[in-house]
Amino acid sequence: MLKQKCISVIIVEDFKLTRVGLRCALNANSDIEVVAESEDAIEGLKLIEKYNPDVVLMDLGLPVMNGIEAIRKIREFSKDMKIIALTSHDRQEDVVAALGSGANSYCLKDIDPEKLANVIRDVKEGVCWLDPVIADLALKSIPKVENTALIGENGASHVKIPLTEREQEVLKHLVEGKSNTEIAKELIVSVHTAKAHVCSILQKMCVNDRVQAAVKAVKEGMV
């Protein structure tokens, strides 16, 4: 039976040693509990539909059905379920493919267990977290444009996306893959204020999440 107020997690990972390590590390936290685990995506999808967990840890390099396809299938029946993609791959093509799958976060498997627990907590609350290494690889694959100004009829230049100076700072931290909590510490503001800035940025940039904001920021030369 689940402990009260625990964040329920399902692990989909084909290596038993990795699954055991993840389960033990996460269950060591009083507010997180692994409710099920699977070595393949097909069985994993059945468990996910059965338990409806708060967070899914999905390995990308799975046999038969890979993690990217599995994440897409989860999105077919749940747009709100939180999914963290776990990968040991650092090739740009793998990262870019993963970014389009619908996951809320992207972590390398060598992530510190305590950090992973914090990512799970943040993702549960709606944060879209991106490992800095993954973010760097993804953003390097997108060519920058020369500038982001629009020229008006009178010859004056106009900024496409009118972010405030503070929002520009927050955007830089988003590109670096930092969570709201980390941004708040960097800027010496409350987490609520940091979250408000992020929401404003997403709205002004016309994107749905932090990953899209980071990619668009680099693509359009905003950082």
C-alpha positions in Angstrom: 0.0 0.0 0.0 1.3 3.5 -0.9 2.5 5.7 1.9 0.4 8.8 2.3 1.3 11.6 -0.1 4.0 9.6 -1.8 4.9 10.3 -5.4 4.2 7.1 -7.2 6.8 6.0 -9.7 7.1 3.3 -12.4 10.5 2.3 -13.8 10.8 1.0 -17.3 14.4 -0.2 -17.8 15.8 -3.4 -19.4 18.9 -3.8 -17.2 18.0 -5.4 -13.9 21.0 -3.9 -12.0 20.0 -0.4 -13.0 16.3 -1.1 -12.1 17.3 -2.4 -8.7 19.6 0.6 -8.1 17.0 3.1 -9.1 14.3 1.4 -6.9 16.5 1.3 -3.9 17.7 4.9 -4.3 14.2 6.3 -4.8 12.5 4.2 -2.1 15.1 5.7 0.3 13.1 8.9 0.1 10.1 9.1 2.4 8.0 10.9 -0.2 8.7 8.7 -3.2 7.7 5.1 -3.8 8.4 2.8 -6.8 5.1 1.0 -7.3 6.1 -1.2 -10.3 8.9 -1.8 -12.7 9.4 -3.5 -16.1 12.2 -4.6 -18.3 10.4 -3.7 -21.6 8.1 -1.1 -22.9 5.2 -3.3 -23.8 4.8 -4.7 -20.3 5.6 -1.2 -19.0 2.7 0.4 -20.8 0.4 -2.2 -19.3 1.7 -1.4 -15.8 1.4 2.4 -16.5 -2.2 2.1 -17.5 -2.9 -0.2 -14.5 -1.2 1.9 -11.8 -1.5 5.4 -13.3 1.6 6.6 -11.6 2.6 10.2 -10.9 5.9 9.8 -12.7 7.3 7.3 -15.2 11.1 6.8 -15.5 11.5 5.6 -19.1 14.7 4.2 -20.5 15.2 5.2 -24.2 17.3 2.2 -25.3 14.7 -0.6 -24.8 14.4 -3.8 -26.9 11.4 -4.5 -29.2 9.9 -1.1 -28.6 12.2 1.8 -27.7 11.5 4.4 -25.1 10.7 7.2 -27.5 7.9 5.1 -29.1 6.7 4.1 -25.7 6.5 7.8 -24.5 4.5 8.7 -27.6 2.1 5.8 -26.9 1.7 7.1 -23.3 0.8 10.5 -24.7 -1.9 8.9 -26.7 -3.9 8.1 -23.6 -2.5 10.7 -21.1 -1.3 14.2 -21.9 -0.8 15.0 -18.2 1.3 12.0 -16.9 4.8 13.1 -16.0 7.5 11.2 -17.9 11.3 11.4 -17.3 13.4 10.0 -20.1 16.5 8.2 -18.9 19.4 7.7 -21.4 23.0 6.8 -21.5 23.3 8.1 -25.1 24.9 11.5 -25.8 24.6 11.5 -29.6 22.9 14.6 -31.0 20.5 12.6 -33.2 19.3 10.5 -30.2 18.8 13.6 -28.1 16.9 15.5 -30.8 14.6 12.5 -31.4 13.9 12.2 -27.7 13.0 15.9 -27.4 10.1 15.3 -29.7 8.7 12.3 -27.9 6.7 14.2 -25.3 8.8 13.6 -22.1 8.8 16.2 -19.4 12.4 15.7 -18.4 15.6 14.2 -19.9 18.2 12.8 -17.6 21.5 10.9 -18.2 21.7 7.7 -16.2 24.8 8.9 -14.3 22.7 11.5 -12.6 23.2 11.7 -8.8 20.4 9.8 -7.0 19.6 12.8 -4.8 19.4 15.0 -7.8 17.1 12.5 -9.6 14.8 12.5 -6.5 14.6 16.3 -6.7 13.9 16.1 -10.5 11.0 13.7 -9.8 9.6 16.2 -7.2 9.9 19.1 -9.6 8.5 17.2 -12.5 5.5 16.1 -10.4 4.8 19.8 -9.8 4.9 20.6 -13.5 8.6 21.5 -14.0 10.1 20.5 -17.4 13.7 19.7 -16.4 16.5 19.1 -18.9 19.9 17.7 -18.0 22.5 20.4 -18.9 24.5 17.9 -21.0 21.4 16.9 -22.9 20.4 20.6 -23.3 23.8 21.5 -24.7 23.7 18.6 -27.2 20.2 19.5 -28.4 20.9 23.2 -28.7 24.1 22.7 -30.6 22.2 20.8 -33.3 20.0 23.8 -34.0 21.6 26.5 -36.2 21.4 30.1 -34.9 19.9 32.8 -37.1 21.8 36.1 -37.7 19.5 38.2 -35.6 16.1 38.3 -34.1 15.0 41.8 -35.1 12.2 42.7 -37.4 12.5 45.8 -39.6 9.5 48.0 -39.6 8.3 50.2 -42.5 10.1 53.2 -41.1 13.4 51.3 -41.0 13.4 50.9 -37.2 14.2 47.5 -35.7 11.7 45.8 -33.4 12.5 42.9 -31.1 10.4 39.8 -31.8 9.9 38.7 -28.2 9.9 41.6 -25.7 11.4 39.9 -22.6 12.3 42.1 -19.6 15.9 42.2 -18.4 15.0 39.8 -15.5 13.2 37.4 -17.9 16.3 37.4 -20.1 18.3 36.2 -17.0 15.7 33.5 -16.3 15.7 32.4 -19.9 19.5 31.9 -19.8 19.1 29.7 -16.8 16.3 27.7 -18.6 18.7 27.0 -21.4 21.2 25.7 -18.9 18.5 23.2 -17.7 18.0 24.7 -14.3 14.8 24.1 -12.3 12.6 26.8 -10.7 14.3 26.1 -7.4 17.7 26.5 -8.8 16.8 29.7 -10.7 15.3 31.1 -7.5 18.6 30.5 -5.7 20.7 32.0 -8.5 18.6 35.2 -8.6 17.9 35.3 -4.9 14.1 35.4 -5.3 11.3 33.1 -4.1 10.4 30.0 -6.1 7.0 31.5 -6.7 8.6 34.5 -8.3 10.9 32.3 -10.4 7.9 30.3 -11.6 6.0 33.5 -12.4 8.9 34.6 -14.6 9.0 31.3 -16.4 5.3 31.3 -17.1 5.6 34.8 -18.5 8.5 33.7 -20.7 6.6 30.7 -22.1 3.6 32.9 -22.8 5.6 35.6 -24.6 7.5 33.0 -26.6 4.3 31.1 -27.5 5.7 27.8 -26.4 4.2 25.0 -24.2 7.2 24.1 -22.0 10.7 24.9 -20.9 12.3 22.6 -23.4 10.6 24.3 -26.3 11.6 27.7 -24.8 15.3 26.7 -24.6 15.4 25.3 -28.1 13.6 28.4 -29.5 15.9 30.7 -27.5 19.0 29.3 -29.1 17.5 28.9 -32.5 16.6 32.6 -32.6 19.8 33.8 -31.0 18.1 35.1 -27.8 20.9 33.8 -25.5 
